[in-house]
Amino acid sequence: MMIDTPSRPTRARAPARRVNRTCRAALSLALLAALCATDLAAAELTLQPFILAGARFDSNPRFNSSRTDFDSALGTIIDARLPLEYRSPQVSISLNPRLVYSFYADADESDLEDQDQYLTGTANRLTQRSNIGASYGYTDLALRTSELQSAGDSSPGGSGGTGIFAEDTQQRWYFQPYWQFQYSQRNSITLNGGYEQVRYNEEVVSRRFNYNYSTASASVNHAFNERHSASLRATFAKFDSENIEARVQNDSETNSLSLIYTYAWSETTQLTADLGWARTQNEVLRPNNIDPVTGLFCDPAFIIFFPCEIKSDSTNFVGNLSATKQSETIEYEITIGQSITPNSNGAEVLRFNIDAVVKKTFTRRLSGRLGVAAFTQNDVGDTDRTFERDYIRGDFRLNYRFARRWSIYGAYSYTFNDEQRALISDRTVRNHFASIGVTFEADGWRW
């Protein structure tokens, strides 16, 4: 696990937000409990706590522009996890609470303290011919966490940029169900869905947009033999964003058709090509007399009471090439591709992405991890806004297990972020992060 969690100020939590989180967690648990209609005698429940404590150093903790003077910071990081898993011959359910807390002894650095919260999990039920399940979760993160992607992250998290962090947090909850049915020995169909809701506390100050993102897809799969298989997938996605105070909203719909080919190189290595084409239709509404980004009128001929409406229709290539390997001593996953993703700046973006993670076990005690996440993104279609961003983050980590459940670790990451903003000079940010400490993973309990 890379320790690259950025920080944010601590904030008082509103009671409504606590109730909201509790209700969503209870709803997820109630829904997943319905999957547990199986033989309890063969089931197992496990709980395996994990805790990390260490020192952290950031050369540019507030992610200021490289053109300005900034101070480094030395603090303490604690990462506590309490993964709970239920497993039987047919059903598996997991729930993974996690808290990442950073604090600093210097009073001048109290604004850097953060408290990132996670409650995520998965559920799955197998029958003779079908596989049904879902991934779900709720996160409450600082902008320094949600906007800065690490290698291996499953979701971009709506990252828009590092322009302004302010005292803001991102609350995100999601539910992503799936169903696969094997209707013959070599053929199957798969249905996927997804819904996520993202909200920001200080959307005006931090220039972020609340948004909802929904997806639905259907694919037909065919296995030619043990090594070769192919799928045809149709996908629909809907993105709705709004900044109420700025009176700006964006609605977009994307339809895509993709062909996926998978080749099993060996028992441990797999190659995949996912190639497709997507069409995106945008509709943007904003005040006619003000644009907080460009500062230009949409149409000076109109009076301010009429909103400015911008529509666009664009087509783009989407897809990726990936290679994965899993063996006793080494694991890696490398993906290169282009996708249309939601963005906290208020629109979908076209992102060319490179993501690579390598995990290596050198000895019974020593292991390491190397990761690289890089992307360049631009606006999809014409939304009259600027979303150009170049981003690179490299991670390196070593773990040495000196006792059965105790390890020491050392971690380093480098972050580079460059943004081009309308009517404002480009903004480049660099940060060096280092951490060293100890981890403890309990034997856990089984029932």
WOKAVEN-V161222 format. One record per residue. N is the residue number from 1. RES is the residue in one small letter. PSI is psi in whole degrees, -180 to 180 (999 if undefined). Layout:
BEGIN
n=N res=RES psi=PSI
n=N res=RES psi=PSI
END
This chain:
BEGIN
n=1 res=m psi=122
n=2 res=m psi=136
n=3 res=i psi=85
n=4 res=d psi=27
n=5 res=t psi=113
n=6 res=p psi=-178
n=7 res=s psi=168
n=8 res=r psi=166
n=9 res=p psi=152
n=10 res=t psi=148
n=11 res=r psi=152
n=12 res=a psi=136
n=13 res=r psi=130
n=14 res=a psi=143
n=15 res=p psi=-37
n=16 res=a psi=-38
n=17 res=r psi=-38
n=18 res=r psi=-42
n=19 res=v psi=-41
n=20 res=n psi=-45
n=21 res=r psi=-42
n=22 res=t psi=-42
n=23 res=c psi=-42
n=24 res=r psi=-40
n=25 res=a psi=-42
n=26 res=a psi=-39
n=27 res=l psi=-43
n=28 res=s psi=-43
n=29 res=l psi=-39
n=30 res=a psi=-40
n=31 res=l psi=-42
n=32 res=l psi=-27
n=33 res=a psi=-26
n=34 res=a psi=-20
n=35 res=l psi=-8
n=36 res=c psi=20
n=37 res=a psi=80
n=38 res=t psi=180
n=39 res=d psi=106
n=40 res=l psi=-23
n=41 res=a psi=-28
n=42 res=a psi=6
n=43 res=a psi=159
n=44 res=e psi=136
n=45 res=l psi=127
n=46 res=t psi=147
n=47 res=l psi=121
n=48 res=q psi=92
n=49 res=p psi=151
n=50 res=f psi=139
n=51 res=i psi=142
n=52 res=l psi=139
n=53 res=a psi=131
n=54 res=g psi=177
n=55 res=a psi=148
n=56 res=r psi=145
n=57 res=f psi=133
n=58 res=d psi=128
n=59 res=s psi=-26
n=60 res=n psi=71
n=61 res=p psi=-27
n=62 res=r psi=3
n=63 res=f psi=50
n=64 res=n psi=162
n=65 res=s psi=145
n=66 res=s psi=-17
n=67 res=r psi=-11
n=68 res=t psi=165
n=69 res=d psi=138
n=70 res=f psi=159
n=71 res=d psi=149
n=72 res=s psi=173
n=73 res=a psi=143
n=74 res=l psi=124
n=75 res=g psi=-167
n=76 res=t psi=141
n=77 res=i psi=137
n=78 res=i psi=130
n=79 res=d psi=110
n=80 res=a psi=134
n=81 res=r psi=149
n=82 res=l psi=69
n=83 res=p psi=131
n=84 res=l psi=130
n=85 res=e psi=135
n=86 res=y psi=131
n=87 res=r psi=137
n=88 res=s psi=178
n=89 res=p psi=-26
n=90 res=q psi=-24
n=91 res=v psi=140
n=92 res=s psi=135
n=93 res=i psi=135
n=94 res=s psi=149
n=95 res=l psi=126
n=96 res=n psi=86
n=97 res=p psi=142
n=98 res=r psi=141
n=99 res=l psi=126
n=100 res=v psi=119
n=101 res=y psi=127
n=102 res=s psi=136
n=103 res=f psi=162
n=104 res=y psi=142
n=105 res=a psi=-33
n=106 res=d psi=128
n=107 res=a psi=-29
n=108 res=d psi=-13
n=109 res=e psi=16
n=110 res=s psi=-24
n=111 res=d psi=-12
n=112 res=l psi=-10
n=113 res=e psi=138
n=114 res=d psi=164
n=115 res=q psi=82
n=116 res=d psi=132
n=117 res=q psi=138
n=118 res=y psi=141
n=119 res=l psi=95
n=120 res=t psi=167
n=121 res=g psi=179
n=122 res=t psi=159
n=123 res=a psi=146
n=124 res=n psi=140
n=125 res=r psi=128
n=126 res=l psi=138
n=127 res=t psi=-174
n=128 res=q psi=-35
n=129 res=r psi=1
n=130 res=s psi=163
n=131 res=n psi=117
n=132 res=i psi=142
n=133 res=g psi=-171
n=134 res=a psi=155
n=135 res=s psi=149
n=136 res=y psi=161
n=137 res=g psi=167
n=138 res=y psi=134
n=139 res=t psi=147
n=140 res=d psi=102
n=141 res=l psi=152
n=142 res=a psi=157
n=143 res=l psi=-32
n=144 res=r psi=-19
n=145 res=t psi=-49
n=146 res=s psi=-27
n=147 res=e psi=-10
n=148 res=l psi=101
n=149 res=q psi=141
n=150 res=s psi=159
n=151 res=a psi=135
n=152 res=g psi=-5
n=153 res=d psi=135
n=154 res=s psi=-22
n=155 res=s psi=142
n=156 res=p psi=-16
n=157 res=g psi=19
n=158 res=g psi=29
n=159 res=s psi=127
n=160 res=g psi=-39
n=161 res=g psi=-178
n=162 res=t psi=21
n=163 res=g psi=-53
n=164 res=i psi=125
n=165 res=f psi=-42
n=166 res=a psi=-165
n=167 res=e psi=73
n=168 res=d psi=155
n=169 res=t psi=157
n=170 res=q psi=125
n=171 res=q psi=126
n=172 res=r psi=132
n=173 res=w psi=148
n=174 res=y psi=156
n=175 res=f psi=124
n=176 res=q psi=91
n=177 res=p psi=160
n=178 res=y psi=158
n=179 res=w psi=130
n=180 res=q psi=134
n=181 res=f psi=125
n=182 res=q psi=100
n=183 res=y psi=-7
n=184 res=s psi=178
n=185 res=q psi=-34
n=186 res=r psi=-1
n=187 res=n psi=145
n=188 res=s psi=164
n=189 res=i psi=150
n=190 res=t psi=132
n=191 res=l psi=131
n=192 res=n psi=146
n=193 res=g psi=169
n=194 res=g psi=143
n=195 res=y psi=132
n=196 res=e psi=145
n=197 res=q psi=127
n=198 res=v psi=131
n=199 res=r psi=149
n=200 res=y psi=141
n=201 res=n psi=-39
n=202 res=e psi=62
n=203 res=e psi=-32
n=204 res=v psi=-48
n=205 res=v psi=-43
n=206 res=s psi=-4
n=207 res=r psi=39
n=208 res=r psi=159
n=209 res=f psi=130
n=210 res=n psi=144
n=211 res=y psi=158
n=212 res=n psi=142
n=213 res=y psi=122
n=214 res=s psi=142
n=215 res=t psi=151
n=216 res=a psi=137
n=217 res=s psi=154
n=218 res=a psi=137
n=219 res=s psi=149
n=220 res=v psi=127
n=221 res=n psi=140
n=222 res=h psi=130
n=223 res=a psi=115
n=224 res=f psi=-42
n=225 res=n psi=-164
n=226 res=e psi=-21
n=227 res=r psi=-33
n=228 res=h psi=134
n=229 res=s psi=158
n=230 res=a psi=155
n=231 res=s psi=150
n=232 res=l psi=123
n=233 res=r psi=134
n=234 res=a psi=134
n=235 res=t psi=140
n=236 res=f psi=134
n=237 res=a psi=141
n=238 res=k psi=131
n=239 res=f psi=126
n=240 res=d psi=123
n=241 res=s psi=155
n=242 res=e psi=137
n=243 res=n psi=101
n=244 res=i psi=-44
n=245 res=e psi=-38
n=246 res=a psi=-7
n=247 res=r psi=46
n=248 res=v psi=134
n=249 res=q psi=154
n=250 res=n psi=128
n=251 res=d psi=131
n=252 res=s psi=151
n=253 res=e psi=138
n=254 res=t psi=129
n=255 res=n psi=136
n=256 res=s psi=155
n=257 res=l psi=127
n=258 res=s psi=149
n=259 res=l psi=127
n=260 res=i psi=129
n=261 res=y psi=132
n=262 res=t psi=133
n=263 res=y psi=122
n=264 res=a psi=98
n=265 res=w psi=-40
n=266 res=s psi=-173
n=267 res=e psi=-21
n=268 res=t psi=-10
n=269 res=t psi=137
n=270 res=q psi=139
n=271 res=l psi=139
n=272 res=t psi=136
n=273 res=a psi=121
n=274 res=d psi=105
n=275 res=l psi=132
n=276 res=g psi=-179
n=277 res=w psi=139
n=278 res=a psi=144
n=279 res=r psi=129
n=280 res=t psi=130
n=281 res=q psi=124
n=282 res=n psi=149
n=283 res=e psi=116
n=284 res=v psi=133
n=285 res=l psi=133
n=286 res=r psi=164
n=287 res=p psi=148
n=288 res=n psi=-17
n=289 res=n psi=0
n=290 res=i psi=141
n=291 res=d psi=109
n=292 res=p psi=-15
n=293 res=v psi=-55
n=294 res=t psi=-25
n=295 res=g psi=3
n=296 res=l psi=148
n=297 res=f psi=146
n=298 res=c psi=-47
n=299 res=d psi=102
n=300 res=p psi=-16
n=301 res=a psi=-21
n=302 res=f psi=149
n=303 res=i psi=165
n=304 res=i psi=-15
n=305 res=f psi=-13
n=306 res=f psi=128
n=307 res=p psi=156
n=308 res=c psi=129
n=309 res=e psi=126
n=310 res=i psi=126
n=311 res=k psi=147
n=312 res=s psi=158
n=313 res=d psi=117
n=314 res=s psi=155
n=315 res=t psi=143
n=316 res=n psi=152
n=317 res=f psi=137
n=318 res=v psi=149
n=319 res=g psi=-179
n=320 res=n psi=161
n=321 res=l psi=133
n=322 res=s psi=153
n=323 res=a psi=132
n=324 res=t psi=148
n=325 res=k psi=137
n=326 res=q psi=114
n=327 res=s psi=-176
n=328 res=e psi=-31
n=329 res=t psi=-15
n=330 res=i psi=142
n=331 res=e psi=140
n=332 res=y psi=155
n=333 res=e psi=120
n=334 res=i psi=127
n=335 res=t psi=132
n=336 res=i psi=126
n=337 res=g psi=-176
n=338 res=q psi=137
n=339 res=s psi=165
n=340 res=i psi=119
n=341 res=t psi=154
n=342 res=p psi=157
n=343 res=n psi=141
n=344 res=s psi=-7
n=345 res=n psi=0
n=346 res=g psi=12
n=347 res=a psi=166
n=348 res=e psi=152
n=349 res=v psi=153
n=350 res=l psi=115
n=351 res=r psi=124
n=352 res=f psi=123
n=353 res=n psi=140
n=354 res=i psi=126
n=355 res=d psi=124
n=356 res=a psi=132
n=357 res=v psi=129
n=358 res=v psi=128
n=359 res=k psi=131
n=360 res=k psi=132
n=361 res=t psi=109
n=362 res=f psi=-48
n=363 res=t psi=-175
n=364 res=r psi=-22
n=365 res=r psi=-28
n=366 res=l psi=131
n=367 res=s psi=161
n=368 res=g psi=166
n=369 res=r psi=136
n=370 res=l psi=131
n=371 res=g psi=146
n=372 res=v psi=128
n=373 res=a psi=126
n=374 res=a psi=141
n=375 res=f psi=157
n=376 res=t psi=135
n=377 res=q psi=150
n=378 res=n psi=164
n=379 res=d psi=142
n=380 res=v psi=120
n=381 res=g psi=-149
n=382 res=d psi=105
n=383 res=t psi=8
n=384 res=d psi=30
n=385 res=r psi=164
n=386 res=t psi=127
n=387 res=f psi=22
n=388 res=e psi=128
n=389 res=r psi=133
n=390 res=d psi=133
n=391 res=y psi=136
n=392 res=i psi=134
n=393 res=r psi=128
n=394 res=g psi=135
n=395 res=d psi=144
n=396 res=f psi=138
n=397 res=r psi=140
n=398 res=l psi=140
n=399 res=n psi=135
n=400 res=y psi=118
n=401 res=r psi=111
n=402 res=f psi=-9
n=403 res=a psi=176
n=404 res=r psi=-45
n=405 res=r psi=4
n=406 res=w psi=140
n=407 res=s psi=156
n=408 res=i psi=150
n=409 res=y psi=156
n=410 res=g psi=134
n=411 res=a psi=147
n=412 res=y psi=142
n=413 res=s psi=149
n=414 res=y psi=131
n=415 res=t psi=131
n=416 res=f psi=130
n=417 res=n psi=127
n=418 res=d psi=127
n=419 res=e psi=141
n=420 res=q psi=120
n=421 res=r psi=141
n=422 res=a psi=134
n=423 res=l psi=7
n=424 res=i psi=145
n=425 res=s psi=155
n=426 res=d psi=151
n=427 res=r psi=119
n=428 res=t psi=134
n=429 res=v psi=137
n=430 res=r psi=144
n=431 res=n psi=136
n=432 res=h psi=128
n=433 res=f psi=137
n=434 res=a psi=146
n=435 res=s psi=145
n=436 res=i psi=141
n=437 res=g psi=-160
n=438 res=v psi=154
n=439 res=t psi=151
n=440 res=f psi=127
n=441 res=e psi=113
n=442 res=a psi=158
n=443 res=d psi=-28
n=444 res=g psi=-179
n=445 res=w psi=145
n=446 res=r psi=137
n=447 res=w psi=999
END
